[in-house]
Amino acid sequence: MIEFHLDRRSGVATYLQLVQQVKHALRLGVLRPGDQLPTAREVVMKLGVNPNTVLKGYRELEREGLVEARPGLGTFVRRSLGEVNPAGQAQLRRQLDQWVRAGLRSGLDQEDLEALFASVVNDAFRKDIA
């Protein structure tokens, strides 16, 4: 089951943080079709947010066809995002971990690393599209 976390300094709306975390979990294979999301009550208790905020995030995921609400039962994953190759993903994760550690050793902080990573990913996709 997914465990939500909030970054209150990110400037990203709470419901969107929940949506993003579910999408990441789907892409990484942490959540699979049939899995149940935490109930709104559980999320409210853990994060201390308004129940409507959680429900708004879940409705957005439902609108995108990723989850479905089953009255009286909860909210369940309908489909995954992307194809997960666990072995390939584990290897890339190890390589990324080494890259991040090298960046930290060279004096970069989290925001520096995120900006550099985003830049490289964006460049790679632009080159593939062009």
N, C-alpha and C positions, 0 to 999 in steps of 0.2 A: 504494500500500500504506500502511496505517496504521503510524504510529510511536508506540509507547506511551511515556508519561511518568508518573512517580510523584510524588505529593506526600506525602512520609512524615510531614508534620506535620498532615495533614488529619483524621486519626482515622478515615478510611474504609479498610476492609480492602483490601489490595492487589488481590485477585481482583475485588472490586467496582469498583475504579478501572478495571481492564481492561474489565470489562463495560460500565461507563458510557462509556468512550471509544469502544468499538465502536458502542454505540447512538447516540452523538453523530455519529460518522462516517456511520452509516446515515441519520440524519435530515438531515444536510447534503449527502448525495450523494457523499461522499468514498469510501465503500464501496458497491458495488452487487452485486446477485446475480451469483454466479460468481467474484467476487474471492476471493483466498486471503489468509487471515490469516497473519501471521508464524508460523513454527513455534515450538513451546514452547522448543526449544533456542535459537533466535534471541532470544526475549524474555528468557530466563534470562541469556544472555550480555550483552545490552544493559543490563538492569535489575539484575542480580545478585540475583534472587529464586529461591525454591525452585521447581523444576519442577512440583511438585504444586499450587502456587498458581496458576500459569498454566493448568494443566489444569483446575483447579476453575472458573476463570473461563470457559474455553471450554465446559466441561460445562454451566454455567449458561446460556450463550448457546444451546447446543444444546437444552437443556430448553425454552427459550422459543421454539424453532423458528426462530431467526435464522441459525444456522450448522449445518453438518453436517460431521462428521469422516469423511474418506475414508481408510481404512487404507492406509498406505504412500504416500499422496499429500499429506495435510495437512487443514486445516480451511478450509472454503469458505462464503461467504455464501449463504444460501438466499433471503432476502427483505429488502426494504428497510423502513424505517419512514417513514411519511408520504410525501407527494408533494413532489418537489423541483422548484421553478420557479426555475431558475438566475438569470434576469434579476430576478425579484422578490426573491429571496434576496440578490443582490448589492446591490440598492438598500437593502434593510433593513440589511444589514451596514454600508454606508456611513453610514446614519443613526445606527445604534448606535455606530459609531466616533466620530462627532461628539458624541453624547450623553456617551460615556465621557470623551472629552477635555474636554468642558465641565465634567463632574463633577470631574475631576482639577484643572482650573484653579480650581475653587471650593473646593478643599481636601479633597475626599473621597478616601478611600483605597479599595483594592480591596474590602475587606470592606464598607465603607459602600455602594459602588456595587452590589455583589451583593445586599445586603439590600434596597436601594431597588428594584432591578429585580425581585427576587422578590416584594416586596410589591405592586408595580404589576401584575405578571402574575397573582398570586393574586387580587387585587381584580377584575381584568378577567374572570377565569374565574368567580368567584363571582357577579358581576353577570349574566353570560350564562346561568348555571345557574338563578338565582333568578327 
